[in-house]
Amino acid sequence: MANLTVDFGVQFKREFAHFPVRDQDAISDFIEHLLVSGFEELEGRNKKSDEVPHNDPQWRFKVAYAQEHSLWHYHIGIIQYDMTKPFGDRTSEYVVHYQYLDNLVKIVDYSAHPPLNLPSDTYLR
């Protein structure tokens, strides 16, 4: 069993109830995986959100903001995974944004990507 705790931002919790069922299921599967296996053997790409392309006009802001808030994002497989990429590095149109704080994973947002739009302060509460 993984030594992780999962929590949710207040705004994300409100919105989650209105997501399509398949999206709720994919996010719930991600949470269950974290609780059982941690970050080992995830199918999708999981990465720090401060890895912003240098040609992004908001590069400096995004890098600083992601670092300040310990932001990561995980490609959740919605609408589908890009199966031309290897297991563990598969991308998808939608990502789950979360804060990784010691052994706490706080899920704060869910959005299409690219571009990488970081969760606003409202979502970090």
LINDA-V366732 format. One record per helix or strand of 2 or more residues. SS is the DSSP state (a for helix, b for strand). FROM is the first residue (numbers start at 1). TO is the last residue. If there is no record, write none. Layout:
SS|FROM|TO  SS|FROM|TO
This chain:
b|5|8  a|10|16  a|21|37  b|46|48  a|59|68  b|71|75  b|94|101  b|104|112  a|121|124
